[in-house]
Amino acid sequence: MIADRLYRCVCKLQWMNKFIGGMVSHLEFWHSDHQPILLDTDPNPFQGSNSLHSQCRFHFEECWAEEVGCESIVNRVWQSPMLNDAMQDFLEKVRLSKV
């Protein structure tokens, strides 16, 4: 059996100059033999230790719903207005829900 990472991102120099700081991340295998790649054309320079590379996948535990204040936190976060593009807003709302 041969196992080799074939997941690549290729671009031209003009594209690299247009999207300075663009990043490619290899995401985790979840339930597939294919490894997704994420191309971020506008990485947030203020993410610091919250970057994709340092975070684990978020899993909601059913027991958290019993915690005092859980429902109000989820309602407040998910009903807040969208400020960025849809994916950034989704990721930010998941992050804020981890309180």
ChimeraX attribute file (.defattr): number of C-alpha atoms within 10 A of each C-alpha:
attribute: neighborCount
match mode: 1-to-1
recipient: residues
	/A:1	3
	/A:2	3
	/A:3	5
	/A:4	6
	/A:5	8
	/A:6	8
	/A:7	10
	/A:8	9
	/A:9	11
	/A:10	7
	/A:11	7
	/A:12	7
	/A:13	9
	/A:14	8
	/A:15	12
	/A:16	13
	/A:17	10
	/A:18	10
	/A:19	14
	/A:20	11
	/A:21	14
	/A:22	14
	/A:23	13
	/A:24	13
	/A:25	14
	/A:26	15
	/A:27	14
	/A:28	13
	/A:29	10
	/A:30	9
	/A:31	7
	/A:32	8
	/A:33	7
	/A:34	13
	/A:35	15
	/A:36	14
	/A:37	14
	/A:38	13
	/A:39	13
	/A:40	13
	/A:41	15
	/A:42	11
	/A:43	15
	/A:44	12
	/A:45	8
	/A:46	8
	/A:47	9
	/A:48	9
	/A:49	9
	/A:50	12
	/A:51	12
	/A:52	15
	/A:53	10
	/A:54	8
	/A:55	9
	/A:56	9
	/A:57	8
	/A:58	9
	/A:59	7
	/A:60	11
	/A:61	7
	/A:62	8
	/A:63	7
	/A:64	11
	/A:65	12
	/A:66	9
	/A:67	9
	/A:68	9
	/A:69	10
	/A:70	14
	/A:71	12
	/A:72	10
	/A:73	15
	/A:74	17
	/A:75	11
	/A:76	12
	/A:77	15
	/A:78	17
	/A:79	10
	/A:80	10
	/A:81	8
	/A:82	13
	/A:83	8
	/A:84	10
	/A:85	8
	/A:86	10
	/A:87	9
	/A:88	13
	/A:89	16
	/A:90	14
	/A:91	11
	/A:92	15
	/A:93	18
	/A:94	16
	/A:95	13
	/A:96	14
	/A:97	16
	/A:98	12
	/A:99	8
